[in-house]
């Protein structure tokens, strides 16, 4: 590489062998690929209660959620879910299986939500939480949940959909829940 600073990926073009417009560096040919973010989280259970956190950050500051966040490099999705539970609720869990995969193309996210058993009832708010609490199913603040995917995951587990990988039905912007089925073509 020369000493002269380059502009980096700054030209929008369709690279050879590709079918989408990408940002390309005119100096070195580097192609910037933008890909969806993977969110990992868990519906955590202790006895007849579920672990919820009240968000201390945007988006949806002050609303309730399950512990979840962006996956980090060099971790599995299950490891990421366990890490997020610790970071947001200071709880120790054992992952029991995948509840489902929730696709949100309008914000370029794929959410992988697990079922997890808490090792003990201990929990406390982490940096990104105002509160962490074990809540009876009958007291879940359904109208104050942060995201449609949280409501979907909680309903899946509550209704017996536990650790059996399920594809989410519908899109997160569809309400009221349950969302209507969406047909997806695999012809590409």
C-alpha positions in Angstrom: 0.0 0.0 0.0 1.3 3.5 -0.8 1.7 6.3 1.7 -1.1 8.3 0.1 -4.4 8.1 1.9 -7.1 6.5 -0.1 -10.8 7.4 -0.2 -11.9 3.9 0.7 -15.1 2.4 -0.7 -16.8 5.4 -2.2 -18.0 4.5 -5.7 -21.4 2.8 -6.1 -21.2 0.2 -8.8 -22.2 -3.4 -9.5 -18.9 -5.4 -9.2 -18.0 -7.9 -11.8 -19.7 -11.3 -11.0 -22.2 -9.6 -8.6 -25.8 -8.6 -9.1 -26.1 -5.8 -6.5 -24.8 -2.3 -6.2 -22.0 -2.1 -3.7 -19.6 0.5 -2.5 -16.2 -0.1 -4.1 -12.8 1.6 -3.5 -11.6 3.1 -6.8 -8.0 2.9 -5.7 -7.7 -0.8 -4.6 -10.9 -2.4 -5.7 -12.0 -3.4 -2.2 -15.7 -4.1 -2.1 -17.8 -3.2 0.9 -20.4 -5.9 1.6 -23.2 -4.8 3.9 -24.9 -7.7 5.6 -27.7 -8.2 8.1 -27.0 -8.0 11.8 -27.6 -11.1 14.0 -29.4 -10.6 17.3 -29.3 -13.3 19.9 -31.3 -13.6 23.1 -33.2 -15.9 25.4 -36.5 -16.4 27.1 -35.1 -17.3 30.6 -37.2 -19.2 33.1 -37.0 -19.7 36.8 -39.9 -21.8 38.2 -43.1 -20.2 37.0 -41.5 -16.9 36.1 -39.8 -15.3 33.1 -36.8 -12.9 33.3 -37.5 -9.5 31.9 -35.3 -6.4 31.6 -36.5 -2.7 31.3 -34.3 -1.0 28.7 -31.9 1.8 29.8 -31.0 2.6 26.2 -32.7 3.5 22.9 -34.4 2.2 21.0 -37.5 1.8 23.2 -35.9 3.2 26.4 -38.0 2.2 29.4 -39.8 -0.7 27.8 -39.6 -4.3 28.8 -37.7 -7.0 26.9 -36.0 -10.3 27.1 -32.2 -10.2 27.4 -30.9 -9.9 23.8 -28.4 -8.0 21.7 -26.0 -8.2 18.8 -23.9 -11.3 18.3 -20.1 -10.7 18.7 -17.3 -12.2 16.6 -15.9 -15.5 17.6 -19.0 -16.8 19.5 -21.8 -19.1 18.7 -25.4 -17.9 18.7 -26.0 -19.8 22.0 -22.9 -18.3 23.6 -24.0 -14.9 22.5 -27.4 -15.4 24.1 -25.8 -16.5 27.4 -23.5 -13.4 27.3 -26.4 -11.1 26.6 -28.3 -12.5 29.6 -25.3 -11.9 31.8 -24.7 -8.4 30.4 -28.3 -7.2 30.7 -29.7 -9.1 33.7 -26.6 -10.5 35.6 -28.2 -13.9 35.5 -26.6 -17.3 34.8 -28.4 -19.6 32.4 -28.2 -22.9 30.6 -29.5 -22.8 27.0 -32.1 -25.5 26.4 -32.7 -25.0 22.7 -33.7 -22.6 20.0 -37.2 -21.2 20.2 -37.1 -19.6 16.8 -35.5 -17.5 14.2 -37.2 -14.1 13.6 -36.3 -12.3 10.4 -36.8 -8.5 10.1 -35.6 -7.5 6.6 -36.8 -3.9 6.9 -34.1 -3.3 9.5 -31.7 -6.0 8.2 -31.8 -8.2 11.3 -32.0 -11.9 11.9 -33.0 -12.7 15.5 -32.2 -16.1 17.1 -34.1 -16.5 20.3 -33.3 -19.4 22.7 -35.0 -21.0 25.7 -32.8 -20.9 28.8 -33.2 -22.2 32.3 -31.8 -19.9 35.0 -29.2 -21.5 37.3 -30.7 -19.6 40.2 -33.2 -16.8 40.8 -30.5 -14.1 41.1 -30.7 -11.2 38.7 -29.9 -7.5 38.6 -29.8 -4.8 36.0 -26.7 -4.7 33.8 -25.4 -1.6 32.0 -28.2 -1.5 29.4 -31.1 -2.2 31.9 -32.9 -0.1 34.3 -34.5 -3.1 36.0 -34.3 -6.9 35.8 -37.1 -8.9 37.3 -38.6 -12.4 37.4 -42.1 -11.9 36.4 -45.1 -14.3 36.6 -46.6 -15.1 33.2 -49.8 -13.4 34.3 -48.0 -10.2 35.0 -46.0 -9.8 31.7 -46.6 -6.1 30.6 -47.7 -7.1 27.1 -48.6 -3.5 26.1 -45.2 -2.3 27.3 -42.9 -4.7 25.6 -40.1 -3.1 23.6 -40.4 -5.1 20.3 -42.8 -7.4 18.5 -40.2 -10.1 18.4 -40.1 -10.1 22.2 -43.9 -10.7 22.3 -43.6 -13.4 19.7 -40.9 -15.2 21.6 -42.7 -15.0 24.9 -45.9 -16.3 23.3 -44.1 -19.1 21.7 -42.7 -20.3 25.0 -45.9 -19.6 27.0 -48.0 -21.5 24.5 -45.8 -24.6 24.7 -43.5 -23.8 21.7 -40.4 -24.0 23.9 -37.1 -25.3 22.6 -38.4 -26.5 19.2 -37.0 -24.3 16.4 -39.9 -22.4 14.9 -39.9 -20.0 12.0 -41.6 -16.7 13.0 -45.0 -16.2 11.3 -45.5 -12.9 9.6 -43.4 -9.8 9.9 -42.7 -7.8 13.1 -44.6 -4.7 11.8 -47.8 -6.8 11.5 -50.1 -6.4 14.5 -52.1 -7.5 16.3 -50.4 -10.8 17.0 -50.3 -13.6 16.0 -49.3 -12.2 12.6 -50.7 -13.6 9.4 -48.8 -16.2 7.5 -46.5 -15.0 4.8 -45.7 -17.2 1.8 -42.0 -17.2 0.8 -40.8 -18.3 -2.6 -37.6 -20.3 -2.7 -37.3 -19.8 -6.5 -34.3 -17.6 -6.9 
